Amino acid sequence: MSRIIQVYFKHVYSHNPEIVDVAHEGLRDVLQQQTKLPKEVLQTGLRPILVNLADAKRLSVPGLDGLARFLELLTNYFKVEIGVKLLDHFETLGDPQMLAKAALSPLEENPDISRMTRLVKVFRLLPATALQYLKQLTQKVVEVEALLHQSAPGPFTENLAMYLDRYHPEGAQNLFDNISDARYVRTYRNIIACGKAPQLVSTLSDRALNICEICFANFDNTESVITGLSLIRELSLTSPAWLSDREAVISALVGVWRSILVKARTPSFDMSGPDYQIIPSMLLEMLMACLKQSRHTPLLFHIVEAFEIRSSFERSHVAFFLYEHVALQDDIEYRKEVIESFFELYDDPTVTWAFKTNAMRLVINPTIRVYFAEKNDTSLISPQLVQRITMSIWKPLANPQLAKQRDDTLLIEIFAFTNSLVQHCRNKISDPRKDIFKLAWMGINLLEPTVKLIAYVLAARFMVSIETPVKFIRLTWTGLLRLKDTESRTFFRQAIDILAGDVARLDLPDPKIPNSLPEWASRVKNVLIEEGHVTGQLVTVCELLVNHPDLFYEYRELYVPHIASSLHKLAFVQAATPEMKRLTIDIVELIFRWERRRMAARDEAMDLDESVSVRRIRQASPEPSPAKKQRVDRAGTAASSTSGGGWAAPGQVRETITAHLLRLVSTSSDPVTRGGMTKRALDLFKEMLGPNGLPNVNVKLGFFHRAMTQASYAHSRQTQAD
């Protein structure tokens, strides 16, 4: 048996891992059969490693691994005093010059680092009294990791973690004793992150509030605050519900957050330092992680406050998080709770207007839009909420003087919110409808262009949803058409499209007056004639006609001659943009489609009742003179009475629009084969001149004369040179 044990001892030091495992298991089996080994056998087996322990230079990785394996099986045979020698060797091997060089290369390939790692591993295998080395060992590892610039778990982390986990109460206290030393904090953070010290993590978690009390005692001491935040964040990463289960810790974090906000809201306070970039970012990360685990409405609105902090930390992901957490939430009750909680905050005079604006922009309006896009009910908006909004927002802001005191961005969000309610909850807003209309009318009279435009959107939505006096609809329609500043084209198009969809029912032509016009149609003509020389107004009318071809078809003679003659103002001036050129193609196509529609109507009428038409012509009065044969249409253009199908575009208009397309194609630098605007213009040109296109169109090539002359002259010069 003794010889067998000696064989096991010998092969525990082998370089072959498989042989080492077999020898280790064999020795374990022997110890299970006899509780005590013969002294001579033990001394013989341990002599090689004990001899090597006498000199740090003689230490080897296999030898230290063998020592560790012996300690697992023979702990009671070793004296704890061996730890003194191990610490000396650790310090000897950890030469600062060696560590400086090791920091520049992979640590796993450094033999000295490998031996130092094995030395740390031995400590957790020593007898229980090895607790006496806790402070010394931790300090030495901290110092070595600092010299190695170790910011993430490294080669020492797991072994030190398992040692501290064995003595977790004392290990936790050691952190508290050195919590002001950033090096200790960094080492402990790595230990928490590695997952090899569950009891230590549990002990630190139980004392998390103590960490907050120590580190957050003075908010002006940002270094201490960052220390506390980094430890709390590392602990919170050990379990998804770690932070959400500790309300006291959340309150401590909110306290830090509020202190940062107070400084951010003080214009004279300098927040350009790196600490004020780190702290908000760490807090946001933890608070958002907490919200993913629990619905904590007050915490949600603290996230919104991130946009008030005057420091350059990353917050682009916050808007999407809020959208995902509230607007896309399936629980209607939670969304309702968030909305109602916001309007309670809105009435709080201590809450900043910047917060109210951001909350509406990031939480309330997205939630409203998503909800009504998904559902066809209004349960999200309670009558009590409508009453609160009326008293808090609609009534007060109907006063222009008070509205001018509010930030424009807040007014924009309020108008957008109100617009959604008018569109989807018309029954619930019947009582405060007058206040809503006053709010919209007040916004129309403000000077800020974007506020004015979104107020027009609200007014238009109100008029098509709720019965409104005709005079206000007329004023709104005219005001929209004559707007000079329409930089926010999205709002402008939205407002005019909403109103155009319903304006046809107003001011219908008088059947007793021949060729009478509805006022809304004549207003568009007036704007085109009086202000068509202004590019913005011309674009406005053109877009309106293109977007509502059916609405303006019966009155096309009012607009077609003028816009056809104005196409060059949009496409061939120095300030022409690709969007304006595309608009001219839209206009040409609109005129062409209108003509096709007229001709189709004429042909259909002639096919249905050709014989009746002929009979009526024969029974008519004698032919009038050529001067009387022409009539003047509503646009003031002479048109043939025999054209049929309504007003026909004059030949000059047809020639103008075809020439315009030809000029667009010929002057474009983009090849037709690439597609896009040039290809579309050419295809439309071909269709207009095709068998189903416009009849009797003369294509003018005069504007090509100069280019063709220059090309001919260049060709002749080249011929003479040859």
N, C-alpha and C positions, 0 to 999 in steps of 0.2 A: 504493500500500500504506500509506504514512504517513497519508493522509487517512482510510483505512478504520480504521486503528488509533486515530486521534483520535476517530472516531465511537464506537468501542467504549469508549474511556476516558470520553467524555462521558456515555454512557448507563449506565455502571456506577453513577452517582449518582442514577439515576432513582427516583421514588417508586413506580413500577409494578414489582412483583416479576417479572412475566413479561418485561418489557423488560430488567431487570437480568440475568435468567438468560440471555437470548439474547446480550447483550453480553459476559457473562462467558465463555460457551462460545466465542464468536467470538474473544475475546482468547486463550483457551487454544489454539485451533487455530492462531492466528498464531504463538504461542510454540513450538509443536511444529514449525513450518516454518522458523523462524529463531531461533537460540538467543539472539541479543542484539538488543535494540531500539535504534533510533537515540536518541542522547542527547537531542536536541531534542524528539523525540516523547514520550519518557519524562518529561522535565521539564514539558512542556505538560500531559500527562495527569495527573500527580500534583500539579501546583501547587495546584488547588482544595483538596484535602484537607490538604496540607502547610500551606497558609495558615491553614486553620481550626484546625489543631493548635496554632497559636501562642497561641490564647486559648480557655480553657475555655468561655466563654460562647457562642462561635461553633460549638461542636461540635453536630452533629446526628446523629440516629440513622441516616438514610440515608448520611451522610458516613462515619460510623464503620463501617457495614456495607460500604461501598465500600472503605474502607481494608483491612478484613479480607479482602475478595475479592482485592484487589491483592496482599496479603501471601501468600495461598495460591499465587499464580502468580509473584510477583516477589520472593520472600523475599531472594534474593541482592542485590537492588537497594537494600535498606533497611539502615541501620545499626542495630545493637542499642541504641545510645544513645537511640533514640527512646523506649525504655521509661522513662527518667527523666521525660520530659515527660508520658508517660501516667500515671505514678504521681502526679505533681503535680496533674494534672487530676482524677484520681480523688479525691484528698484535698480539692481545692477544691470539687468537686461534692458531696462527702459532708459537708456542713455538719450539725453535730449538731441544730440546730433543724429543718432540713429533714427529717432522718431521723426525728426525734421525731414530726413531723406525718405523714410517710409511713407510719409504723408503724400508724397508725389508719385507713388506707384501703388499697384493693387496690394492691399494688406495681406491677402490670402497667400501671396507668393513670398512674403517676408518670413524667414525662418525664426527670427527673434520674436516677431509678433506671434507666431504660432506657438512658441514655447511659453510666452507670457500668458497667452489665452489658456493653455493647459494648467498653468499655475493657479489662475483664478478658479478654474473648474474644481481643483482639489479641495478648496476651502469648504464647499457645501457638503463634502463627503467626510469631513473631520468629525470628531465627537461633538456632542451638543455644546460643550464649553467653547467651541470655536466662535461663539458670539463675541468673545473678547476682541476679535480682529475686525469686527464690522466697520468701525469708523476708519481704522487705518487702511483696510483694503479698499473701501469705497473712495476714500480720499485719493489713494494712489491711482485707481482706475480713472477717476475724474480728471486728475492731472494729466495722465497719459492721453486720454481722449481729447482733452483740450489742445495738447501739442499736435495731435493728429488731425485737428480740425474736424472732429467727428460730430456731425449734426444729425445723422440718422443712425438707427441701430447698426452696430458694427460687431467686430469679432469678440469683444468683451461683454457685450450686452446680455446675451442669454445666460452665460455662466454667472455673472454678477446678479442677474435677476433671480435665478434659482437659489442663490445663496441668501439674498435679502428676503426672498419669499419664505425661507425656512425660519427666519427671525422677523416676520413681518411687522410686529408692533414696534420693535426697535428700529427696523429699516424705515418705517414711516416717520418716526420721531427724528431720525437722522436727517431726513429731508427738511422737516420743519426747523431744525437747528441751523441748517445751512441754506435756507430758502432765499436769502439775499444774494447768494452766490450763483450767478447765471450758469456757471459750469456744472454745479450740482443739479440745477433744475433741468438742464439739457440732458444729463445722464439719466435722471429719473424719468424724464419724458420718453426717452428711448426704451427704458425698461418697461414702462407701462404699455408702449406700443408693440413690443415684441410678443406679448401674450404668454410669457413664461413665468409670470409672478401673479397668479390669480388672488392669492391671499393678501399680498401687498396692495394690489389694486382695490380689493374689497375694503381694507383698512383705510386707505386714502380716500375712498369714496365715502366712507362713514364720516370722515373728517373734512369733507369738501367745503363745508360752511366755514370751518376754521381757516382754510386756505383763503377764502374770500375775505374774511374778517382781517386777516393779516395783510393781504396784498392790496385790498381796496380801502384801507383805512384812510389814505390820503390820495384823492384823485389826481392831485397835481404831481404826484410822484409817478410819472408814466412808466418808469422802468419797473417799479414794483407792480403796477397794474398789468403790464404785459406779462410779467412772471405768473401772476395769478391766472390770467386768461389762458396762457399756454398750457398750464397744468389742468385747468378745468376742461379745456378743449380736448386734451389727450385722454382724460378720464371719460369724457362724454362719447368718445369714439369707441370705447370698449363695448358699448351696448346701445342699440338704437333708442331705447326708452330711458337711457341713463339720465338725461337732463330733464325730460318731461316728467319724470317721477320725483323730482326734487324742486318743489316750488320755491323753497327758501334760496336755493342757488340761482334760480331764474330771477328772483327779486334782486339779488345782489348784482347780477349781470345788467339788469335794467337800470339799476342805480348808476353803474358805470356809463351806460348808454346816455342817460339823462345828463350826466356831467359833461359828456362830450357835446351834447346838443346845446347846453347853456353856453359853452365856449363858442360853438359855431354861430350862435345867434348874437354874439357880441362882436360887432364889426371890427373893433380895435384889437381883438385877440388874434395873435399870429398862429395859424394852424398849418403852416407850410412844412413843419418838421416831420421827419419820417415816423415818429411815434403816432402822429395823428392820421397816418395812412394805415398803420398796422392795427391799431386798436379797433377802429370801426369795422375793418374787414374781418377780424377775428370774431367780434361780437355778432356781426351779421351771419357769419357761417354757423355759429351755435344756435342763434335764435331761429334761423330758418330750418335747421335740422330738428329743433324742438317742435316747430309747427308742423313738420311732416308727420310727427307721431301723435300730435294732439291738436284739437281745435281750440285755440287760445286767442280769442278775438282781441283783447288788449295788446297782446304780443304782436299780432298781425299789424296793427296800426303803428307800433314802434318800428316795424320794418319800413313803413312808408316814410318815416322821419329820416331815413338814410339820405334822401335827396336834399335835405336841408344842411347837411354837413359840408363845410367848406374845406374839403381836403381831397386830394387826387387819389382816391382808392377805387378799386374796381366795383362798379355797381350796375353794369349793363345787364347782368343776369337777374337783378331784383325784379324788374318789371315783368319778365316772363314768369318768375316764381309766383308773384302775386296773381297774375292772370290764371296760372294753372291751379293755384291753391283756392281761389274764390270763384272766378268766372266759370271755370270748367268743373266746378264741384257739383256732384250729383245731388247732394242734399239741399233741397230747397229751403228748409228751415235754417240751415247754417247761412246760406246766402242772405236770407231775410234778416237774420240776426246781425250780420255784418253791416248791411245797409242801414238798419235802424240804429245800430250803435254809432255809425258815422254821423247821422243827423242829430244824435244826442251830443256828440262832440262838437258839431257845427255851432250849437247854441252856447258852447262854453267860451266865454270871452278870453280865457287864458290860452286857448289853442290858437296857434298862429294861422294867418291866412295862407301862408305858403303850404302848411300841412293840409289845410282843407282843399287847396287846389290840387296838390299831388294825390290826395286820397281819391278825389273824384276822377282824376285822369287815369290813375293806375288800378283802382279797385271798383268804384261805384259804376262808372259809365261802361267799362268792359263787361261787368257782370250783367247790367241791364241789357246790353246789346246781345250778348250770348244767350241770355235767358229767353228773350222774345224771338230770337232766331230759331230756337229749339222748340218752344212751346207756344200754344195758342190760348193761353189763359193768363189771368192777371193776378193770381194768388200771391205773387211775390210782393205786390204793392197793396198794402192794407189801407182802408179809409183813414185810420189813425195816422199812418205815415203821410198820406196826402195832406191831412190837416196840419201836421207839424211842418211839412215843407212849405205850405201856404203861409203860415205865420212866420217862419224863419227866413224864407228866401223870396217867394213870389211877391208878397205884399211889400216888404221893405225895399226890394230892388226896383219896384215900379216907380219909385221916386228917383228921378234922374240925378239929383244932387248926391244921394247916397250911393247910387250905382257908380258915379264917377270916382268915388273914394275907394272902390274895389279894384283889385288888379285885373287887367284885361284877360289874363289867362284863366282866372277864376270865373269870370263872366262867360267865357267861351265854354267851359265845362258845364256851367249851370244851364246855358242855352241848349247844349247837346243833350243833357239829362232830361230837360223839360220836353225837348223835341221827341224823345223816345216815349215819354209818357203820353204825349198828345197823340202820337201815332198808334199806340197799342192799348192805351187805357182811357179812351175818350169817355167812357161811361163813369169812370171814377173821378174824373176831373171836371165834371159838369158844374159843380158848385164854385170852384175857384177859377172858372174859365175867363172871367173878366180880368182877374189879376194876371193870369197868364198872358192874355192879349196885351194888357198894359205893359207887361215886361217886354214882350216882343217889340211893341211899338217904341218903347223907350230905347231898346238896343239899336233900332233902325236909325234913330236920331243921334247916336253917338258918333264920334269922329274916327275912332280906330277902325281901319278897314275890315279886319278879320272879325271883330265883334259885330260890326254892322252886317256883314254877309251872313254870319250864322244866325243873327237875329232875323234876317230875311228868310232863312230856311225855316226857322220856327214859325214866323208869321205865315208863310206859305202852307206849312203843314197844318197849322191851326185853321186856315181858311178852307182847306179841302176836307177837314175832319169835322169842323163845328160851324154851324150857320153863322155867317158874318155879313154885315152890311156891304152892299155892292161898292159903295164909295171907297171903302178901305181896300177892297180887292183891286179896284182901279188904280188907286194911289200906289199900292205895292207893285203892281205890274209895271206901271210907268217908272217908278223909282228903280226897279231892277234893270229895265232897259236902258236907263240913262246913267247908270253907275259909271263913274270915270275910273275908279281904282278897283280893279278886279284881280288883284294879284293872287288871292286865294281862289283859284279857278274852280276847285272842287266844290267849295261851298256855293259859289255862284251858280255853277251848272245844276247843282242839287236843288237850289231854291227855284230857279227859273223852270226847271223840268217839272217840279212838283206842281207849280202854279199853272204851267202850260197844259198839264194833263186835265185840269178842271176848268180852265178859263173859258173854254168854248161854250159853256152853258150860260155864260153871262153876256149881257148886252147883245142879244141876238138881233140880226137885221130886221128892220121894220118891213113886213110884207106889203104894206101899202105904198112904200117908196121904192121904185125900181132901182136896182143896183146899189141899194143902201148897204153900208158896211158896218159890221160890229165894231165897237170902239176898240177892242183889244187888237184887232187886225190893223186898224188905221194907226194905232199908236206905234206899232212896229214899223209901218211905212214912214211915219213922221220921223222917227229916230234915224231911219236909214237915209232919208232925204236931208234932214237938217244936220245930222252929226256923222254921216257916213264917211266923211273925209278923215275922221279920227280912226286910226287903225283899231283901237280897242273896241269902239262901238261897232265897227264893221264886222269884226270877228264875232262879237256877241250875237248880232243878228244872223250871221251865217251859221253859227253853231246851232242857234235856235231852230232855224229852218231845217237843217240837216237832221237834227234829233227828233223833229216832229213833222215829218213830211205830210202825213194825212191831215193834220190840223190846218196846215196852210195851203193845201192843194187848191181849194176853191178860190183862194185869193192870191194865187201865184203871180198874176199880172201886176200886182202891187210891188213886187220885189225883184222879179227875175231881170227886167231890163237894167235896173241899177246895179245889182250885184254882178251881173255878167260884165258890165263895163268897168267894174272895180276889181276884177280878178288880178290884174297886173299890180295893183297896190299891195296885194298880199304876197305875191310870188316873186316879183321881179324888182323889188326895191332893196336897198343896201341892208336894211334891218330885217329882211325876210328870214324866217326860221324854217327848218324842215316841217315843223308842226303846221305853220301857216301854208306851206306849199301843199301838204296833204289835205288841208281844209279846202283849198281851191279845187282839188280833184273831187272831194266830196260834193262840192257845190255843182260842178259840171255834171257829175253823175246824177245828182238830185234833179237838175233841170232836164236831163235826158230821160230819166225815169218818169218824170211828170209828163213829158211829151209822149212817151210810149203809152202811158195810161190814158192820155187824152185821145190818142189815135185808136186805141183799143175800144174805148167807149164809143167813139164815132162809128167805127166799123160795125160794132155790135148793134147799134141803133139802126144803121142802114140795112143790115141783113135782116133784122126782125120786121121792119115795116117799110120796105123800099117802095112798094106800090102806093101805100098811103102817102108817103112823102112826095112822090111824083104828082099825085092827084092834087095835093094841096098847093104845090108850086104852080100848076096850071091854072088853078082857080084864083090865084093871088092877083093883086092889082098890077097894072102895067109897070114895066121895069122903070125904076127911078134913074135919074141921071147919074153918071159916074161919080160926081161929087157927093151925091147922097148915098151911093152904094157903100161907102166906107162909114164905119162907126168908130167912135172913140171909146176905148175900154176904160175900166176904173183906174188904170195906171196912167191914163193920158196917152196911150199908144194906139195908133191907128191899126185896126185889125179887120180882116175880111169877114164879112157876115156869113160867108159860105164855108168857113173853115170847119165847122162842126166839132162836137165834143167839148165845147167851151173855148176858152182863150187859147190861142196858139202862139208859141214863141215866134217872134218875127225872124225873118231870114238873117238880119244883122246879128241877132243874139246867137243863132245857130253857128254862124261863121265865127263869131267871137270865141265861143267855147271850144270849137274844134281847133281853131288856131292856137288857143291857149294850151291845149294838151300837146299839140305838135311842138310848140316852143319849149314846153317843160321837158319833153323827151330829148329834143335836140340840144338843149343847153345843159343837160344833166351830165355830171362827171361819172356817175355810176353806170356800169354796163347793164344792159337790159337783162342779160343772162343771169345776173345775180338776184333778180327778183326785186321786191320792195316797191318803192314809190314809182320809179321809172317804168318798171314792168307793168304796174297797174295802170298808169297813165296811157301807155301804148296799147294795152288790151282794150281799154275803154275807147280810145280813139278808133281802133279797128271796128269795134262793135257799132259805134255811132255812124261809121261810113259803110257798114255792111248792109246786106239786103233787108235786115229788120231794124235798121237804124233810122237816122233822120233823113227825110227826102230833100232833094234840091239844095244840097249844101256845097258851096264853093269854098275850097280850101285855099287860103291865101298863103303864098310862099314868098311874099315880098320881103319879109324880114330876114330871109336867107340870102338875099341878093348880095349883101356886103361880104358875107363869108364865102359865097361861091365865087365872087369876083377876086377876092384875095387868093383863093386856091388856084384859080385859073392863071392869075398873074405869076404865082410862084411856079406853076408847072411850065409856063412859057420860058421863064428865066432859066429853069433847069435844062430845058431842051436846048436853048441857045448855048449854055455852058458846055453841054455835051458835044 
